Amino acid sequence: MELIRILASKNEGSLDGLYSIQFKGESQCEYDKLLEKWRNRLELFSFFKENISDLQNGFWGNITIEEAMSITAVDVDTFEEILRIHSQGGRYELQYIFQPLYNHEYRLTSLQKSKGKIKRSWLRLYALRLDGNCFVITGGAIKLTNDMRAAHLQAELKKMDHIRAFLHAKDIYIPDDLNSL
């Protein structure tokens, strides 16, 4: 595994910003793979068709696959732009996008499982927090349900645990620890 810097803080010399994991043998980091997947109409069609019951269960309203694909296309561009703006802001701006994964967690900790989202969107980036303005993207998903029971969401949780163990083994807990890589 390798950490790839996606978006850097505007503060010169700062290690704050957004990072992503790139698995050995992969040509892209998780962040880039995810954006490509969310922009691929064939993959979106297949995903929404496979998850049609979740799509039309009422959580997001009763929408068609074509509407869901259009919504996703707009949301991915919006999400990417918001991340860019917030990563370059002052200290702790990414914290407005990334919150603890579990809603009952109120204390912020190092290597905390986090979710990045924009308002009224099913797109989720999953990350580990190193600091208020420093996150490592582990993956992401389209979350159509109120819980994390869906198989594709469970896979993201397992991947997050795997990457958390990797960072722990490398003694990476805060942005300054990234200098040791």
Z-matrix of the N, CA and C atoms (Angstrom, degrees):
N
C 1 1.452
C 2 1.517 1 109.23
N 3 1.316 2 113.80 1 149.25
C 4 1.457 3 120.85 2 179.67
C 5 1.528 4 108.27 3 -138.54
N 6 1.333 5 115.91 4 145.87
C 7 1.462 6 120.77 5 175.26
C 8 1.520 7 108.94 6 -95.86
N 9 1.329 8 116.02 7 128.13
C 10 1.458 9 122.43 8 179.97
C 11 1.529 10 107.82 9 -114.77
N 12 1.321 11 117.37 10 129.57
C 13 1.462 12 120.40 11 177.69
C 14 1.527 13 108.62 12 -79.72
N 15 1.327 14 115.52 13 124.03
C 16 1.464 15 121.59 14 -177.58
C 17 1.516 16 110.46 15 -96.40
N 18 1.325 17 116.02 16 -53.13
C 19 1.460 18 122.39 17 -178.87
C 20 1.516 19 108.62 18 -133.95
N 21 1.325 20 116.36 19 129.73
C 22 1.458 21 120.62 20 -177.30
C 23 1.521 22 110.57 21 -102.77
N 24 1.323 23 114.93 22 153.28
C 25 1.457 24 121.57 23 173.99
C 26 1.519 25 108.39 24 -68.26
N 27 1.322 26 117.12 25 152.96
C 28 1.462 27 119.96 26 177.68
C 29 1.528 28 111.09 27 -77.61
N 30 1.337 29 117.07 28 -12.12
C 31 1.457 30 121.15 29 178.98
C 32 1.523 31 109.06 30 -73.27
N 33 1.317 32 116.38 31 113.63
C 34 1.460 33 121.60 32 -174.89
C 35 1.524 34 111.22 33 -58.69
N 36 1.307 35 116.05 34 133.99
C 37 1.452 36 121.90 35 179.06
C 38 1.517 37 114.26 36 81.75
N 39 1.304 38 117.04 37 -7.34
C 40 1.462 39 121.05 38 -178.97
C 41 1.526 40 110.15 39 -76.49
N 42 1.316 41 115.76 40 144.28
C 43 1.460 42 120.75 41 175.10
C 44 1.522 43 111.08 42 -94.63
N 45 1.337 44 116.48 43 1.88
C 46 1.458 45 120.27 44 177.49
C 47 1.520 46 109.69 45 -62.84
N 48 1.302 47 115.69 46 160.06
C 49 1.448 48 121.29 47 177.88
C 50 1.513 49 110.46 48 135.49
N 51 1.297 50 114.69 49 -160.77
C 52 1.451 51 121.64 50 -176.68
C 53 1.525 52 109.34 51 -114.83
N 54 1.333 53 115.50 52 128.35
C 55 1.454 54 123.37 53 178.62
C 56 1.521 55 108.03 54 -117.98
N 57 1.320 56 115.43 55 163.31
C 58 1.456 57 119.84 56 175.69
C 59 1.520 58 108.98 57 -141.23
N 60 1.301 59 114.90 58 149.42
C 61 1.467 60 121.47 59 176.11
C 62 1.523 61 109.15 60 -81.87
N 63 1.323 62 115.17 61 137.98
C 64 1.457 63 121.01 62 169.82
C 65 1.515 64 107.03 63 -121.79
N 66 1.320 65 115.76 64 119.73
C 67 1.453 66 121.01 65 -178.87
C 68 1.516 67 110.63 66 -75.98
N 69 1.307 68 115.13 67 147.37
C 70 1.464 69 121.64 68 178.21
C 71 1.528 70 109.55 69 -56.15
N 72 1.311 71 116.46 70 133.32
C 73 1.452 72 121.63 71 179.16
C 74 1.526 73 114.31 72 87.30
N 75 1.322 74 117.24 73 -7.86
C 76 1.466 75 121.73 74 178.80
C 77 1.527 76 109.46 75 -91.54
N 78 1.323 77 117.05 76 144.92
C 79 1.468 78 120.74 77 -179.47
C 80 1.527 79 112.26 78 -87.12
N 81 1.338 80 117.51 79 -14.11
C 82 1.456 81 121.86 80 -179.00
C 83 1.521 82 110.33 81 -133.48
N 84 1.324 83 114.81 82 154.86
C 85 1.462 84 119.45 83 173.46
C 86 1.531 85 108.54 84 -77.72
N 87 1.318 86 116.17 85 166.95
C 88 1.466 87 121.40 86 -177.30
C 89 1.524 88 112.00 87 -59.45
N 90 1.303 89 117.96 88 -39.12
C 91 1.469 90 122.29 89 -179.83
C 92 1.531 91 110.72 90 -61.54
N 93 1.316 92 116.53 91 -50.93
C 94 1.469 93 120.33 92 -179.12
C 95 1.525 94 111.62 93 -64.80
N 96 1.341 95 116.94 94 -40.40
C 97 1.469 96 120.15 95 177.69
C 98 1.523 97 110.71 96 -61.00
N 99 1.316 98 115.84 97 -40.59
C 100 1.456 99 120.81 98 -178.33
C 101 1.528 100 111.49 99 -66.39
N 102 1.321 101 117.22 100 -47.24
C 103 1.468 102 119.85 101 178.92
C 104 1.525 103 111.09 102 -61.06
N 105 1.322 104 116.40 103 -40.41
C 106 1.468 105 120.46 104 177.89
C 107 1.533 106 110.60 105 -62.74
N 108 1.330 107 115.55 106 -42.62
C 109 1.467 108 120.80 107 179.63
C 110 1.531 109 111.08 108 -63.42
N 111 1.339 110 116.47 109 -43.69
C 112 1.463 111 120.97 110 -179.75
C 113 1.526 112 112.69 111 -68.00
N 114 1.326 113 116.81 112 -19.70
C 115 1.467 114 120.51 113 179.41
C 116 1.535 115 112.60 114 -97.06
N 117 1.301 116 117.68 115 -6.36
C 118 1.452 117 122.81 116 -177.38
C 119 1.534 118 109.36 117 -87.78
N 120 1.322 119 116.76 118 110.05
C 121 1.464 120 121.51 119 -175.20
C 122 1.534 121 112.75 120 -61.86
N 123 1.307 122 117.01 121 -37.19
C 124 1.469 123 119.53 122 179.26
C 125 1.530 124 111.31 123 -66.30
N 126 1.324 125 116.42 124 -43.28
C 127 1.464 126 119.33 125 177.84
C 128 1.527 127 111.22 126 -65.11
N 129 1.328 128 116.51 127 -40.76
C 130 1.467 129 119.65 128 178.67
C 131 1.522 130 110.97 129 -63.19
N 132 1.326 131 116.10 130 -44.93
C 133 1.462 132 119.54 131 179.57
C 134 1.526 133 110.13 132 -58.43
N 135 1.323 134 115.47 133 -46.96
C 136 1.460 135 120.53 134 -179.69
C 137 1.535 136 111.20 135 -61.51
N 138 1.337 137 116.85 136 -44.13
C 139 1.464 138 120.62 137 -179.93
C 140 1.531 139 111.05 138 -62.26
N 141 1.327 140 116.95 139 -49.33
C 142 1.464 141 119.69 140 -176.94
C 143 1.530 142 111.70 141 -67.80
N 144 1.341 143 116.67 142 -34.43
C 145 1.463 144 119.37 143 176.92
C 146 1.538 145 110.21 144 -65.62
N 147 1.326 146 115.94 145 -43.65
C 148 1.463 147 120.98 146 179.67
C 149 1.535 148 111.72 147 -65.20
N 150 1.329 149 116.49 148 -29.22
C 151 1.467 150 121.79 149 -176.87
C 152 1.526 151 111.78 150 -113.57
N 153 1.321 152 116.82 151 31.70
C 154 1.468 153 122.02 152 -175.65
C 155 1.529 154 112.36 153 -58.66
N 156 1.309 155 118.12 154 -37.86
C 157 1.474 156 119.54 155 -179.30
C 158 1.527 157 110.58 156 -66.06
N 159 1.339 158 117.70 157 -38.42
C 160 1.466 159 120.11 158 175.88
C 161 1.523 160 110.91 159 -69.37
N 162 1.320 161 116.21 160 -38.33
C 163 1.463 162 120.55 161 179.94
C 164 1.527 163 111.18 162 -61.89
N 165 1.308 164 116.67 163 -37.83
C 166 1.463 165 120.31 164 -174.51
C 167 1.530 166 113.01 165 -107.04
N 168 1.342 167 117.09 166 22.59
C 169 1.464 168 119.94 167 -177.50
C 170 1.521 169 114.34 168 -81.35
N 171 1.303 170 117.41 169 -4.87
C 172 1.455 171 119.88 170 179.35
C 173 1.518 172 113.58 171 103.42
N 174 1.346 173 118.61 172 -18.66
C 175 1.455 174 121.12 173 179.29
C 176 1.531 175 110.49 174 -59.68
N 177 1.323 176 116.51 175 -41.96
C 178 1.466 177 121.98 176 177.70
C 179 1.528 178 111.14 177 -108.60
N 180 1.292 179 117.30 178 5.41
C 181 1.459 180 120.87 179 -174.99
C 182 1.512 181 108.89 180 96.37
N 183 1.283 182 116.60 181 174.41
C 184 1.460 183 121.13 182 179.86
C 185 1.521 184 107.86 183 -96.12
N 186 1.335 185 116.14 184 96.10
C 187 1.460 186 119.50 185 -177.78
C 188 1.523 187 110.21 186 -120.50
N 189 1.308 188 114.61 187 158.43
C 190 1.460 189 120.77 188 -178.66
C 191 1.533 190 110.21 189 -84.55
N 192 1.303 191 115.42 190 166.54
C 193 1.459 192 120.65 191 176.75
C 194 1.525 193 110.12 192 -61.79
N 195 1.308 194 116.91 193 -43.12
C 196 1.468 195 120.62 194 -179.78
C 197 1.534 196 111.04 195 -62.15
N 198 1.326 197 117.48 196 -41.99
C 199 1.470 198 120.70 197 176.35
C 200 1.522 199 110.68 198 -63.42
N 201 1.319 200 117.06 199 -41.68
C 202 1.464 201 121.56 200 179.58
C 203 1.531 202 111.14 201 -62.81
N 204 1.322 203 116.29 202 -38.99
C 205 1.462 204 120.11 203 178.65
C 206 1.528 205 110.61 204 -66.28
N 207 1.311 206 117.54 205 -40.64
C 208 1.471 207 121.46 206 178.61
C 209 1.522 208 111.48 207 -65.71
N 210 1.328 209 115.67 208 -43.20
C 211 1.465 210 120.47 209 178.61
C 212 1.525 211 110.12 210 -61.04
N 213 1.324 212 116.59 211 -43.75
C 214 1.459 213 121.29 212 -179.07
C 215 1.529 214 110.75 213 -63.38
N 216 1.322 215 117.50 214 -41.81
C 217 1.466 216 121.65 215 -179.83
C 218 1.529 217 111.21 216 -59.58
N 219 1.310 218 117.29 217 -41.13
C 220 1.470 219 121.11 218 178.62
C 221 1.523 220 110.02 219 -71.20
N 222 1.331 221 116.24 220 -45.69
C 223 1.466 222 120.77 221 -176.43
C 224 1.526 223 113.05 222 -62.87
N 225 1.316 224 118.53 223 -37.78
C 226 1.464 225 119.87 224 -178.00
C 227 1.528 226 110.68 225 -65.45
N 228 1.325 227 118.02 226 -40.18
C 229 1.462 228 120.77 227 177.56
C 230 1.529 229 110.77 228 -66.86
N 231 1.321 230 116.30 229 -41.79
C 232 1.466 231 121.12 230 178.46
C 233 1.520 232 110.44 231 -63.01
N 234 1.318 233 116.83 232 -45.79
C 235 1.458 234 122.43 233 -179.02
C 236 1.535 235 110.40 234 -59.71
N 237 1.314 236 116.08 235 -46.90
C 238 1.464 237 120.66 236 -178.60
C 239 1.534 238 110.82 237 -61.64
N 240 1.308 239 117.40 238 -41.98
C 241 1.464 240 121.65 239 179.72
C 242 1.527 241 111.23 240 -66.72
N 243 1.322 242 117.31 241 -42.72
C 244 1.467 243 121.30 242 178.93
C 245 1.526 244 110.21 243 -63.28
N 246 1.312 245 118.18 244 -41.16
C 247 1.463 246 121.12 245 177.23
C 248 1.524 247 110.88 246 -61.27
N 249 1.301 248 116.37 247 -44.05
C 250 1.473 249 120.56 248 179.89
C 251 1.518 250 110.59 249 -60.27
N 252 1.309 251 116.85 250 -46.86
C 253 1.470 252 121.44 251 -179.12
C 254 1.525 253 111.05 252 -63.27
N 255 1.321 254 116.95 253 -47.59
C 256 1.462 255 120.58 254 -176.53
C 257 1.522 256 113.31 255 -71.23
N 258 1.313 257 118.46 256 -30.25
C 259 1.465 258 119.68 257 179.98
C 260 1.526 259 110.40 258 -69.88
N 261 1.315 260 117.41 259 -27.08
C 262 1.456 261 120.89 260 -177.16
C 263 1.528 262 112.89 261 -93.62
N 264 1.302 263 116.37 262 -1.29
C 265 1.456 264 120.17 263 179.81
C 266 1.510 265 111.26 264 -78.40
N 267 1.306 266 115.39 265 -165.30
C 268 1.461 267 121.08 266 179.24
C 269 1.513 268 111.69 267 -72.58
N 270 1.295 269 115.01 268 -177.23
C 271 1.467 270 122.30 269 -178.68
C 272 1.523 271 110.63 270 -57.49
N 273 1.298 272 116.58 271 136.82
C 274 1.467 273 125.96 272 174.66
C 275 1.533 274 114.92 273 74.53
N 276 1.290 275 119.36 274 16.97
C 277 1.462 276 119.06 275 179.42
C 278 1.522 277 113.01 276 -73.58
N 279 1.325 278 118.83 277 -35.82
C 280 1.464 279 119.70 278 177.88
C 281 1.521 280 110.88 279 -63.95
N 282 1.313 281 116.34 280 -23.27
C 283 1.460 282 121.73 281 179.16
C 284 1.530 283 111.34 282 -61.76
N 285 1.322 284 118.01 283 -21.85
C 286 1.466 285 120.91 284 177.36
C 287 1.531 286 111.64 285 -74.18
N 288 1.312 287 116.20 286 -22.26
C 289 1.462 288 120.91 287 179.61
C 290 1.528 289 110.54 288 -96.77
N 291 1.328 290 116.77 289 -38.39
C 292 1.462 291 122.35 290 -177.68
C 293 1.525 292 109.77 291 -101.67
N 294 1.317 293 114.95 292 120.86
C 295 1.459 294 121.34 293 175.34
C 296 1.524 295 108.57 294 -119.49
N 297 1.350 296 116.04 295 164.92
C 298 1.470 297 117.51 296 176.09
C 299 1.525 298 110.59 297 -53.24
N 300 1.324 299 115.86 298 142.36
C 301 1.456 300 121.56 299 -178.08
C 302 1.525 301 111.38 300 -59.07
N 303 1.315 302 115.42 301 -41.05
C 304 1.460 303 119.87 302 -178.23
C 305 1.528 304 109.49 303 -97.27
N 306 1.305 305 115.98 304 125.77
C 307 1.459 306 121.60 305 -174.07
C 308 1.522 307 113.90 306 -62.21
N 309 1.319 308 118.78 307 -20.26
C 310 1.458 309 121.73 308 -179.19
C 311 1.527 310 112.75 309 -84.60
N 312 1.338 311 118.49 310 -2.60
C 313 1.466 312 121.82 311 178.47
C 314 1.520 313 109.16 312 -89.65
N 315 1.316 314 115.51 313 126.48
C 316 1.471 315 120.11 314 -179.08
C 317 1.520 316 112.03 315 -117.74
N 318 1.315 317 117.13 316 -17.20
C 319 1.454 318 121.71 317 179.22
C 320 1.529 319 108.12 318 -94.17
N 321 1.331 320 117.00 319 133.51
C 322 1.461 321 121.00 320 179.25
C 323 1.514 322 109.21 321 -90.50
N 324 1.328 323 115.87 322 132.81
C 325 1.457 324 120.98 323 -177.88
C 326 1.528 325 110.42 324 -132.93
N 327 1.316 326 115.36 325 163.51
C 328 1.448 327 120.93 326 177.33
C 329 1.535 328 109.41 327 -71.94
N 330 1.306 329 116.16 328 142.63
C 331 1.468 330 124.79 329 -177.20
C 332 1.528 331 112.20 330 60.23
N 333 1.319 332 115.56 331 26.14
C 334 1.459 333 121.15 332 178.89
C 335 1.527 334 109.88 333 -71.35
N 336 1.316 335 115.54 334 133.48
C 337 1.458 336 120.42 335 175.32
C 338 1.523 337 107.95 336 -65.23
N 339 1.333 338 115.42 337 131.30
C 340 1.461 339 120.51 338 -174.75
C 341 1.515 340 110.97 339 -136.29
N 342 1.325 341 114.10 340 157.63
C 343 1.460 342 120.49 341 175.52
C 344 1.528 343 107.67 342 -123.78
N 345 1.300 344 114.80 343 136.27
C 346 1.455 345 121.08 344 175.05
C 347 1.507 346 108.20 345 -107.83
N 348 1.326 347 115.18 346 131.77
C 349 1.461 348 118.42 347 -179.54
C 350 1.516 349 109.49 348 -154.07
N 351 1.311 350 114.24 349 161.02
C 352 1.453 351 120.91 350 172.21
C 353 1.523 352 107.02 351 -113.83
N 354 1.293 353 115.82 352 159.23
C 355 1.473 354 120.13 353 -176.30
C 356 1.517 355 111.81 354 -58.34
N 357 1.320 356 114.53 355 140.18
C 358 1.463 357 124.32 356 176.18
C 359 1.529 358 112.65 357 51.92
N 360 1.327 359 115.31 358 46.48
C 361 1.462 360 120.15 359 177.13
C 362 1.522 361 109.69 360 -137.09
N 363 1.324 362 115.92 361 146.88
C 364 1.453 363 121.07 362 177.03
C 365 1.524 364 111.78 363 -92.11
N 366 1.308 365 117.65 364 -2.39
C 367 1.455 366 120.68 365 177.93
C 368 1.528 367 109.63 366 -74.95
N 369 1.325 368 115.75 367 133.31
C 370 1.455 369 121.12 368 179.04
C 371 1.519 370 109.73 369 -132.51
N 372 1.314 371 114.99 370 133.62
C 373 1.456 372 121.63 371 167.59
C 374 1.518 373 106.15 372 -103.09
N 375 1.301 374 117.46 373 134.18
C 376 1.456 375 121.28 374 176.70
C 377 1.523 376 107.97 375 -107.41
N 378 1.328 377 115.18 376 135.52
C 379 1.461 378 120.57 377 -173.33
C 380 1.517 379 110.63 378 -148.57
N 381 1.315 380 113.99 379 166.55
C 382 1.457 381 121.88 380 172.28
C 383 1.524 382 107.57 381 -112.28
N 384 1.314 383 115.60 382 132.47
C 385 1.468 384 122.23 383 -177.44
C 386 1.529 385 109.70 384 -82.85
N 387 1.325 386 115.91 385 128.03
C 388 1.460 387 120.79 386 169.65
C 389 1.524 388 110.29 387 -102.37
N 390 1.332 389 115.58 388 -28.08
C 391 1.455 390 122.03 389 179.26
C 392 1.524 391 107.09 390 -167.52
N 393 1.318 392 116.90 391 177.33
C 394 1.460 393 120.90 392 -176.95
C 395 1.513 394 114.77 393 -58.63
N 396 1.319 395 116.84 394 -29.40
C 397 1.460 396 120.17 395 -179.61
C 398 1.530 397 110.89 396 -125.62
N 399 1.344 398 115.89 397 31.29
C 400 1.459 399 120.47 398 -179.89
C 401 1.525 400 109.43 399 -143.76
N 402 1.325 401 115.76 400 116.06
C 403 1.459 402 121.74 401 -177.40
C 404 1.524 403 109.70 402 -135.21
N 405 1.332 404 114.90 403 148.70
C 406 1.461 405 121.94 404 176.32
C 407 1.527 406 107.19 405 -111.84
N 408 1.327 407 116.62 406 113.62
C 409 1.465 408 122.10 407 178.86
C 410 1.524 409 109.05 408 -69.91
N 411 1.327 410 114.87 409 127.56
C 412 1.466 411 120.37 410 177.92
C 413 1.524 412 111.71 411 -106.12
N 414 1.316 413 116.99 412 -15.85
C 415 1.461 414 121.72 413 -178.71
C 416 1.509 415 110.05 414 159.79
N 417 1.294 416 116.05 415 -157.54
C 418 1.456 417 120.45 416 -179.54
C 419 1.513 418 110.16 417 -179.82
N 420 1.323 419 114.44 418 175.87
C 421 1.466 420 118.67 419 -176.58
C 422 1.518 421 110.33 420 -162.86
N 423 1.314 422 113.56 421 169.68
C 424 1.459 423 121.65 422 168.06
C 425 1.521 424 104.94 423 -98.74
N 426 1.319 425 116.00 424 116.09
C 427 1.470 426 121.58 425 -174.74
C 428 1.526 427 108.74 426 -103.41
N 429 1.306 428 115.71 427 105.64
C 430 1.463 429 121.55 428 -176.50
C 431 1.524 430 113.06 429 -97.47
N 432 1.331 431 117.00 430 -9.40
C 433 1.460 432 120.92 431 -175.93
C 434 1.524 433 110.77 432 -118.14
N 435 1.315 434 115.16 433 168.50
C 436 1.463 435 120.53 434 -178.71
C 437 1.526 436 112.34 435 -78.02
N 438 1.322 437 118.34 436 -16.17
C 439 1.458 438 121.49 437 -177.05
C 440 1.531 439 109.86 438 -123.14
N 441 1.322 440 115.88 439 -175.74
C 442 1.468 441 121.41 440 -176.26
C 443 1.531 442 111.60 441 -109.77
N 444 1.312 443 118.72 442 27.21
C 445 1.469 444 121.40 443 -175.95
C 446 1.526 445 114.63 444 -78.34
N 447 1.307 446 118.01 445 -21.19
C 448 1.469 447 120.68 446 -178.11
C 449 1.534 448 110.00 447 -59.69
N 450 1.320 449 116.58 448 145.79
C 451 1.470 450 122.16 449 -175.64
C 452 1.527 451 112.02 450 -57.11
N 453 1.338 452 117.68 451 -42.76
C 454 1.466 453 119.38 452 -178.33
C 455 1.527 454 111.52 453 -67.91
N 456 1.325 455 118.47 454 -28.10
C 457 1.465 456 121.72 455 176.75
C 458 1.524 457 110.69 456 -76.87
N 459 1.331 458 116.63 457 -38.34
C 460 1.464 459 120.73 458 175.91
C 461 1.532 460 110.74 459 -61.76
N 462 1.318 461 116.54 460 -37.85
C 463 1.468 462 120.67 461 178.00
C 464 1.530 463 110.67 462 -62.99
N 465 1.324 464 116.32 463 -38.25
C 466 1.468 465 120.30 464 177.90
C 467 1.523 466 111.50 465 -66.33
N 468 1.332 467 117.03 466 -38.19
C 469 1.467 468 120.60 467 177.70
C 470 1.529 469 111.10 468 -64.28
N 471 1.329 470 116.63 469 -41.19
C 472 1.471 471 120.79 470 178.54
C 473 1.528 472 110.80 471 -64.96
N 474 1.325 473 115.92 472 -41.29
C 475 1.464 474 120.10 473 179.07
C 476 1.531 475 109.70 474 -63.83
N 477 1.320 476 116.85 475 -40.60
C 478 1.457 477 121.73 476 178.68
C 479 1.537 478 110.59 477 -61.13
N 480 1.326 479 116.61 478 -42.87
C 481 1.469 480 120.76 479 177.97
C 482 1.526 481 111.20 480 -62.82
N 483 1.330 482 116.79 481 -40.93
C 484 1.462 483 122.33 482 179.97
C 485 1.532 484 110.36 483 -62.90
N 486 1.306 485 117.20 484 -44.89
C 487 1.464 486 121.69 485 -178.43
C 488 1.525 487 110.52 486 -71.15
N 489 1.304 488 116.85 487 -35.93
C 490 1.467 489 121.09 488 176.56
C 491 1.535 490 109.77 489 -61.42
N 492 1.313 491 117.40 490 -42.93
C 493 1.468 492 121.63 491 177.81
C 494 1.531 493 110.48 492 -63.56
N 495 1.332 494 117.39 493 -39.63
C 496 1.464 495 122.15 494 177.56
C 497 1.526 496 110.42 495 -61.15
N 498 1.343 497 117.59 496 -48.40
C 499 1.462 498 120.96 497 -179.69
C 500 1.527 499 110.72 498 -64.26
N 501 1.317 500 116.63 499 -40.21
C 502 1.458 501 121.55 500 177.43
C 503 1.535 502 110.24 501 -60.76
N 504 1.314 503 117.53 502 -44.61
C 505 1.467 504 122.27 503 -179.76
C 506 1.526 505 111.41 504 -63.87
N 507 1.320 506 117.01 505 -29.90
C 508 1.473 507 122.17 506 179.03
C 509 1.531 508 111.62 507 -89.83
N 510 1.341 509 117.12 508 3.88
C 511 1.476 510 122.80 509 -177.93
C 512 1.529 511 111.91 510 57.85
N 513 1.313 512 116.23 511 43.35
C 514 1.464 513 121.43 512 177.09
C 515 1.525 514 107.68 513 -106.68
N 516 1.342 515 114.69 514 108.26
C 517 1.462 516 121.30 515 -177.75
C 518 1.526 517 112.56 516 -126.19
N 519 1.330 518 116.49 517 -26.74
C 520 1.462 519 121.91 518 -179.16
C 521 1.524 520 108.21 519 -134.87
N 522 1.339 521 118.05 520 163.47
C 523 1.466 522 119.75 521 -177.72
C 524 1.529 523 114.30 522 -53.79
N 525 1.330 524 118.94 523 -37.92
C 526 1.463 525 120.71 524 -179.31
C 527 1.529 526 112.02 525 -60.90
N 528 1.318 527 117.43 526 -27.56
C 529 1.458 528 120.84 527 179.01
C 530 1.520 529 112.11 528 -66.46
N 531 1.321 530 117.02 529 -17.10
C 532 1.475 531 120.20 530 -179.90
C 533 1.523 532 110.92 531 -67.94
N 534 1.342 533 117.64 532 -19.39
C 535 1.455 534 121.12 533 177.03
C 536 1.527 535 112.77 534 -64.25
N 537 1.326 536 116.03 535 -21.95
C 538 1.463 537 120.00 536 -177.66
C 539 1.529 538 112.99 537 -80.32
N 540 1.318 539 117.36 538 -7.34
C 541 1.466 540 119.88 539 -179.31
C 542 1.504 541 112.32 540 -79.69
